[in-house]
């Protein structure tokens, strides 16, 4: 009987290659093939959740700000976030590190925001980009570059033409870099949400109509970039209570008809998820809360003989 040894050798070699490929795929830290989004993915939402191509997803997100750590730490930080149960990383974009001097841009090393999002994708996680460009973030000047103050007639974060011009220029430069790297979910990338402006509720109250005009302009400008994913905006106030997150960034999201102390939160829009960002109290500010129920005792209080027991009307508050 004739045995084709060359055929057996080829089969054995193929088996070894398959085993090696499987071992590599299962090895710790091995990069998985990206399958979460594809070119043409539709990110949509209804009153319950975000959806990818009609399928609901649950996002557990944490913040990693790329300029706060050297690039060689990014993979470890992202991996630890994933190991801790997160599937989404969000970060601000820091205008004053990317354009430290007017018209001079830096996207190298610690400022390589594109590489940061690529690493998130390599770790099979989603991302959210918060473009500001005012970011707060306990960052110098809220992320605004120092040279912006020298622009004649400029007023920050209101319906001011010089400010809007420079803001729009920077936002679109960042959007172009992310688009060119195919980083938005609609392109098959990891970025599922984008945010314009930040914590605007106090500014809108101060600037009044000019603040409202500015925030409406910012929303329309952001949407005009056509990145194919929803925009959000941590902004606006209603009945004295703010931090309302509106998907698409144009309409108020939730409200309460009794002010900050109310527990009757209501959706402002029935076609979008109900979302709320809680603002932590400061050490000097009073924090209205709903009253807690009176403490329950396992036994009735006793009183000296001949004197009636008195029930306290005090209510515990957090």
Secondary structure, DSSP 8 states (H G I E B T S, - for coil): ----HHHHHHHHHHHHHHHHHHHHHHSTT------S--BT--EEE-SS-EEETTEE----EEE--GGGS-HHHHHHHHHHHHHTT--EEEEE--HHHH-SBTTB---SGGG-HHHHHHHHHHTT-EEEEEEESS--TT-GGGG--GGGGGSTT--TTSS-HHHHHHHHHHHHHHHHHHHHTT-BTTBTSSEEEEEES-S-HHHHHHHTHHHHHHHHHHHHHHHTT--SSEEE-EEEEETTEEEEE-TTSSS--EE-TT-TT-S--EES-TTS----------SSS------------SS-----TTS-----------
